[in-house]
Amino acid sequence: MNNQEIIRREQFCQIVKEITGSDQYMVVGIDVGKDKHHAFVGTAKGICLFKKMVFKNNLDGFARLLAIVDQLKTQNCLEKIVYGLEPTGNYHKPLARHLIRCGCNVVLVTGQAVKNNRQLIDGRWDKNDTKDAANVADLVSRGRCLYYDCPSPQINELRGLLSLRRRLKREEHSLRMRIRNNLLAQYFPEMDKFYSASESESLAIVRWCLDPGKISVMEFDQFFKLVTRTQRGVAQRLRLRKIHSLAMESVGCPMGPAAEYEAELLVEKRRQVAKQIQKTADLIEDICLEFPEYSYLLTIPGFGPYISAKVLASIGDPFRFDNRKQVIKMSGYDLSAKRSGKTSNQAVPVISKKGNG
């Protein structure tokens, strides 16, 4: 952890300890948007200084925010400023980075905390940008906030590549399902049970001879050479011979030029995505090798390159944790239970993690 991050973490711990009821802090709650942001400025004691400030998501807008906040700080004789943000997609990252570069204290509030706190402000469940900004400021003023982790550029790149890999894997699965549940289901349903045995051969069949009528008029040796160039033994030959014989009795629908074009397109996209996934995996490994911790993660049973990369990206700098309990809590695997009343001793603890994150 570099010196700047150490200072930021110490400042965050001090903020959480001191801010509740303090007359030194100004709190800026920001409701983040795509094109513009809404800010609420108040004190830690709940006094409103600027109810509705709207600024654009560009450098001029950020400068306007800082200028108004500094002016209010001087007018009200306050000493410290804390900016609170609710993570919204990736829209909050440019603003947070800019504020950190300017030496500002930036903290986060969770979406769950914002949701639970909404009705506590005025007893109403309605939602708007101005109220959300005030909601964020209210949570920060009571110390209900999180440290804004600003990882190294390598960790940011690793997280971006892992996110890209997840999207590519979803696209790969989508293409596979379109081939199996659309093309094969219509034109050669008997082949679907053989698809997973060798996907490369199955894709070749879909690409060149999905129409069972074409396969039925071929000699087996011609069909074999068309779909594969690698001899993998008796099991491969028996499988392809079975597909060849099933084509003669297939109940599939007749194929036309449109279906052939779709088959060609889907197979090419499927192969292209597979190459992109492999290239992304290589880039992920290259970045991971720059970290000495990566080799230690690989020694853990069950930890391969992908799992080790995910753990490394999630933890970031391991020296920012004081003990293992903090790592477990961050991952959501600490145990929680509802214990009250006579049955409190029968409550079954479950992990605190919510959602799929």
C-alpha positions in Angstrom: 0.0 0.0 0.0 1.5 3.4 -1.0 1.8 6.3 1.3 -1.2 8.1 -0.2 -3.5 5.1 0.4 -2.3 4.8 4.0 -3.1 8.5 4.6 -6.5 8.1 3.0 -7.4 5.0 5.1 -6.3 6.8 8.3 -8.4 9.8 7.4 -11.4 7.5 6.7 -11.0 5.9 10.2 -10.9 9.3 11.8 -14.0 10.5 9.9 -16.1 7.5 11.0 -14.9 8.0 14.6 -15.5 11.8 14.7 -18.2 12.8 12.3 -21.4 12.0 14.2 -22.6 15.2 15.8 -19.4 17.1 15.0 -19.5 20.8 14.3 -16.3 20.6 12.2 -17.5 18.6 9.2 -19.4 19.6 6.0 -21.1 16.6 4.3 -21.7 16.6 0.6 -24.1 13.8 -0.5 -24.1 13.2 -4.3 -26.7 11.2 -6.3 -24.8 10.0 -9.3 -26.2 10.1 -12.8 -25.0 9.5 -16.3 -25.0 13.1 -17.6 -25.5 15.1 -14.5 -25.3 14.7 -10.7 -27.4 16.1 -7.8 -25.6 17.2 -4.7 -26.9 18.0 -1.2 -24.6 20.0 1.2 -25.1 20.1 4.9 -23.4 19.7 8.2 -22.8 16.6 10.3 -25.5 18.0 12.7 -28.2 17.8 10.0 -28.3 21.5 9.0 -29.0 22.1 5.3 -26.6 24.5 3.6 -27.4 23.8 -0.1 -30.4 21.6 -0.8 -30.3 21.1 -4.6 -27.1 21.5 -6.5 -27.0 20.1 -10.1 -23.7 19.9 -11.9 -22.7 18.2 -15.2 -20.5 15.1 -15.5 -17.6 16.9 -17.0 -14.6 19.0 -15.8 -16.5 22.2 -15.7 -19.2 20.6 -13.6 -16.7 19.2 -11.1 -15.0 22.6 -10.8 -18.3 24.2 -10.1 -19.0 21.6 -7.4 -15.6 22.2 -5.7 -16.0 26.0 -5.9 -19.5 26.1 -4.3 -18.5 23.7 -1.6 -15.3 25.6 -0.7 -17.4 28.8 -0.6 -19.9 27.3 1.8 -17.1 25.9 3.9 -15.7 29.4 4.4 -19.0 31.0 5.0 -20.0 28.5 7.7 -16.5 28.3 9.4 -16.2 24.5 8.8 -12.9 22.8 8.8 -13.4 19.4 7.0 -15.3 18.2 4.0 -16.5 14.7 3.2 -18.0 13.7 -0.1 -20.4 10.7 -0.1 -21.4 8.7 -3.2 -23.6 5.8 -3.9 -22.0 3.4 -6.4 -24.0 3.6 -9.6 -22.7 1.4 -12.4 -19.5 3.0 -13.5 -20.8 6.5 -13.6 -19.4 7.4 -10.1 -15.8 6.5 -10.9 -14.7 9.6 -12.9 -16.1 11.9 -10.2 -14.6 10.0 -7.4 -11.2 9.8 -9.1 -11.3 13.6 -9.7 -12.2 14.3 -6.1 -9.4 12.1 -4.8 -6.9 13.7 -7.1 -7.9 17.1 -5.7 -7.2 15.8 -2.2 -10.8 15.4 -1.1 -12.2 12.8 1.4 -14.5 10.4 -0.6 -16.6 7.7 1.0 -19.2 5.3 -0.3 -22.7 4.3 1.0 -24.3 1.0 0.0 -27.4 0.8 -2.1 -29.1 -1.3 0.6 -28.3 1.3 3.3 -29.8 4.0 1.0 -32.9 2.0 0.5 -33.4 1.2 4.2 -32.8 4.8 5.2 -35.1 6.4 2.7 -38.3 6.3 4.8 -36.4 7.4 7.9 -35.7 10.9 6.6 -39.3 12.2 6.3 -41.5 9.0 6.8 -42.2 8.7 3.1 -41.2 6.1 0.6 -41.1 8.4 -2.5 -37.8 8.7 -4.4 -36.2 11.6 -6.3 -32.7 12.8 -7.1 -32.8 15.6 -4.5 -34.0 13.3 -1.7 -31.5 10.6 -2.7 -28.6 13.1 -2.3 -29.9 14.2 1.1 -30.2 10.5 2.0 -26.6 9.9 1.1 -25.5 12.9 3.2 -27.6 11.7 6.2 -25.9 8.3 6.1 -22.4 9.8 5.9 -23.2 12.3 8.8 -23.9 9.2 11.0 -20.7 7.4 9.9 -22.7 4.7 8.0 -20.2 4.7 5.1 -17.5 2.6 3.5 -13.9 3.3 2.5 -13.5 4.1 -1.2 -10.9 1.7 -2.5 -8.7 3.3 -5.1 -6.6 0.3 -6.4 -3.5 0.4 -8.5 -3.7 0.7 -12.3 -2.8 -3.0 -12.6 -5.6 -4.1 -10.4 -8.0 -1.9 -12.4 -6.9 -3.5 -15.6 -7.3 -6.9 -14.1 -10.8 -6.2 -13.0 -11.7 -4.8 -16.4 -10.4 -7.9 -18.1 -12.2 -10.2 -15.8 -15.4 -8.3 -16.4 -14.8 -8.6 -20.2 -14.2 -12.3 -19.8 -17.6 -12.7 -18.0 -19.4 -10.9 -20.8 -17.6 -13.0 -23.5 -18.5 -16.3 -21.6 -22.1 -15.2 -21.6 -22.0 -14.5 -25.3 -20.4 -17.8 -25.9 -23.1 -19.6 -24.0 -25.8 -17.6 -25.9 -24.3 -18.7 -29.2 -24.1 -22.3 -28.1 -27.7 -22.3 -27.1 -28.8 -20.7 -30.4 -27.0 -23.4 -32.3 -28.4 -26.3 -30.2 -31.9 -25.0 -29.4 -32.6 -23.4 -32.8 -30.6 -24.9 -35.6 -30.1 -28.5 -34.4 -33.6 -28.7 -32.9 -35.1 -27.8 -36.3 -32.9 -29.5 -38.8 -31.0 -32.3 -37.1 -32.5 -33.0 -33.7 -30.9 -36.5 -33.5 -27.4 -35.0 -33.3 -27.9 -32.8 -30.2 -27.0 -35.6 -27.8 -23.6 -35.9 -29.5 -22.9 -32.1 -29.4 -20.9 -32.0 -26.2 -18.8 -35.0 -26.9 -16.6 -33.0 -29.3 -17.8 -29.4 -29.9 -15.2 -28.7 -32.6 -16.6 -31.6 -34.7 -20.2 -30.6 -34.0 -19.5 -27.0 -35.1 -17.9 -28.4 -38.3 -21.1 -30.4 -39.0 -23.3 -27.4 -38.3 -21.1 -25.3 -40.6 -20.7 -27.6 -43.6 -23.4 -30.2 -43.5 -26.2 -29.5 -41.1 -28.8 -30.7 -43.6 -29.2 -34.5 -42.9 -30.0 -34.9 -46.6 -26.4 -33.8 -47.5 -24.9 -36.3 -45.0 -27.0 -39.2 -46.2 -25.7 -39.0 -49.8 -22.1 -38.9 -48.7 -19.8 -41.8 -48.1 -18.7 -42.1 -44.5 -15.0 -41.5 -45.3 -16.0 -38.3 -47.2 -18.1 -37.1 -44.2 -15.3 -38.0 -41.8 -12.7 -35.9 -43.7 -15.2 -33.0 -44.0 -15.8 -32.6 -40.2 -12.4 -33.5 -38.7 -8.8 -33.7 -39.7 -7.6 -35.4 -36.4 -7.7 -39.1 -35.7 -8.8 -39.4 -32.0 -9.3 -43.2 -31.8 -12.1 -45.7 -32.0 -14.6 -43.7 -29.9 -14.5 -40.7 -32.3 -15.0 -42.9 -35.3 -17.9 -44.8 -33.8 -19.6 -41.5 -32.8 -19.3 -40.0 -36.3 -20.5 -43.2 -37.8 -23.6 -43.1 -35.6 -24.3 -39.5 -36.6 -23.8 -40.5 -40.3 -26.3 -43.3 -39.9 -28.8 -41.2 -38.0 -28.8 -38.6 -40.8 -30.4 -41.1 -43.1 -33.4 -41.5 -40.7 -33.6 -37.9 -39.5 -36.9 -36.2 -38.9 -35.4 -32.7 -39.2 -37.1 -30.0 -41.3 -35.8 -29.2 -44.8 -33.1 -26.6 -44.9 -32.9 -23.5 -47.2 -30.3 -20.9 -48.0 -31.3 -18.7 -45.1 -30.8 -21.5 -42.6 -27.4 -22.3 -44.1 -26.4 -18.7 -43.9 -27.5 -18.5 -40.2 -25.5 -21.7 -39.4 -22.4 -20.3 -41.1 -22.8 -17.0 -39.2 -23.3 -18.5 -35.8 -20.4 -21.0 -36.1 -18.0 -18.2 -37.2 -19.1 -16.0 -34.3 -18.8 -18.9 -31.9 -15.2 -19.6 -33.0 -14.4 -15.9 -32.9 -15.6 -15.5 -29.4 -13.6 -18.6 -28.3 -10.4 -17.0 -29.7 -11.3 -13.7 -27.8 -11.8 -15.6 -24.6 -8.4 -17.3 -24.9 -6.7 -14.0 -25.7 -8.4 -12.3 -22.7 -7.2 -15.2 -20.5 -3.7 -14.7 -21.7 -3.8 -11.0 -20.9 -5.2 -11.8 -17.5 -2.4 -14.2 -16.8 0.3 -11.7 -18.0 -1.0 -9.1 -15.5 -1.3 -11.6 -12.7 2.3 -12.6 -13.1 3.3 -9.1 -12.1 2.1 -9.7 -8.6 4.1 -11.9 -6.3 0.9 -13.0 -4.4 -0.3 -14.8 -7.6 2.1 -17.7 -7.3 1.1 -18.2 -3.6 -2.6 -18.3 -4.6 -1.9 -21.0 -7.2 -0.6 -23.3 -4.5 -4.0 -23.4 -2.7 -5.8 -26.6 -3.6 -8.6 -25.9 -6.1 -7.2 -22.5 -7.1 -6.5 -22.4 -10.8 -5.5 -19.3 -12.9 -9.0 -18.0 -13.2 -10.0 -18.3 -9.5 -6.6 -16.9 -8.4 -7.1 -13.9 -10.7 -10.5 -13.3 -9.3 -9.3 -13.4 -5.7 -6.4 -11.1 -6.5 -8.7 -8.6 -8.2 -11.2 -8.7 -5.4 -8.7 -8.3 -2.6 -6.4 -5.8 -4.3 -3.7 -4.8 -1.8 -3.8 -7.4 0.9 -1.9 -5.2 3.3 -5.0 -2.9 3.7 -6.5 -5.7 5.9 -5.5 -6.0 9.6 -6.7 -9.6 10.0 -8.4 -12.5 8.1 -11.9 -11.7 9.6 -11.9 -8.4 7.5 -11.3 -10.4 4.3 -14.1 -12.9 5.2 -16.5 -10.0 5.9 -15.7 -8.2 2.7 -16.5 -11.4 0.7 -19.8 -11.8 2.5 -18.9 -15.2 4.1 -19.2 -14.1 7.7 -22.1 -15.7 9.5 -25.2 -13.8 10.6 -28.5 -14.8 12.2 -31.7 -13.3 13.6 -31.6 -14.0 17.3 -34.4 -12.8 19.5 -37.1 -14.2 21.8 -37.3 -17.7 23.2 -36.1 -19.4 20.0 -32.9 -17.4 19.7 -30.7 -20.4 20.6 -32.3 -22.3 17.7 -31.4 -19.7 15.0 -29.3 -21.1 12.2 -26.5 -18.7 11.1 -26.2 -18.0 7.3 -23.6 -16.1 5.3 -24.3 -12.3 5.2 -23.7 -12.1 1.5 -26.7 -10.8 -0.6 -27.1 -11.1 -4.3 -24.6 -12.6 -6.8 -21.9 -10.0 -6.4 
